[in-house]
Amino acid sequence: MTPREKLLAEAAKRILITDGAFGTEIQNWKLDEAAYAGNLGLSYDQKGNNDILALTRPDVPASIHRAYFEAGADIAETNTFSANRISQADYGAEHLVREINIESARLARSIADEFEAKDGRPRFVAGALGPTNKTLSLSPDVNDPGYREIDFDTLKDVYREQIDALVEGGVDFILIETVFDTLNAKAGVMAAIEAGEALGRDLPIMMSMTLTDLSGRNLSGHTVEAFWAAIRHAKPVTIGLNCSFGAEQLRPHVATLSKLCDTLIMVYPNAGLPNELGAYDEAPHTTAGLVKDWADQGQVNILGGCCGSTPAHIKAIADAVKDLPPRAIPTPPVRTQLAGLEPFVMAA
């Protein structure tokens, strides 16, 4: 079976579980700059460069992957959210992008296979692509609305470099996550499609949007319906939401996607909203109770956590939904659907 077929087969049996936050878990290790930098000889301060730990302290991401699998996760996301040429430029580590992604993917793959060998339950690895710190849709200069720091082809090439390395490391899927700019996501989609064509096989894409206001739009202004219309051609194996707010605020937008999309719905919200110190206080049982409501209503196929979530949150979610049936994938009517900031459906 291909990874797509295998995931769909498992998702037909039960609600699957993806892992939780990496950044906040890494912060709990309280690593100093030397731990991040290792012996790579980089001239920039590396503290906070979570992705580079695949090369300098692989025991840290390995420990986190294991903790999430032990908590009940079926899917591991690679620790590569910022492992691209643009983001790594902030650390003077652009030349290490390929190596970081290969090693991060290999690490997640080896631990996923280790857990699958123990009990025979399939485990999956999603190669995580963050949005970078650039935007194709918006100008960073209020006095020059037409200015862009980067163009589409450049961003596509940045993503292609990362995707090729993740595939070499053994990922099952490419997860384009925390999409605040739909055009950035489309560059990632094109890079993934081209990478799959070069491989001569299906390279499944997972898509996950992040909302920046309670009306349900991302930073580039697109609603969840418009976002789906913009990326549906990529035939993503999952679509959904991550980060954004806590589960309570995502409720209406999860319901919208559940009715609209003819693919798996994957949602992994923050553990509530951050407090005044930027920490997350929502207890595991609270998060689990909120996302269980989506499962009770048959709206989700895969659940997990984003910022502030821990292995305890993932275990609580897994326990809460273990006996609930997964969402049935709908068959929407065939309509021409176009995307502006709002969707436009051309009715028959």
Buried (B, 14 or more C-beta within 10 A) or exposed (E): EEBBEEBBEBBEEBBBBBBBBBBBBBEEEEBEEEBBBBEEEBEEEBEBBBBBBBBBBBEBBBBBBBBBBEBBBBBBBBBBBBBBBBBBBBBBBBEBBBBBBBBBBBBBBBBBEEBBEEEEEBBBBBBBBBBBEBBBBBEEEEEEEEEBBBEBEBBBBBBBBBBBBBBEBBBBBBBBBBBBBBBBBBBBBBBBBBBBEEEEEEBBBBBBBBBBEEEBBBBBBBBBBBBBBBBBEBEBBBBBBBBBBBBBBBBEBBEBBBEBBEBBBBBBBBBBBBEEEEEBEBBBBBBBBBBBBBBEBBBBBBBBBBBBBBBBBBBBBBBBBEEBEBBEBEEEEEEEBEBEEEBEEEEE
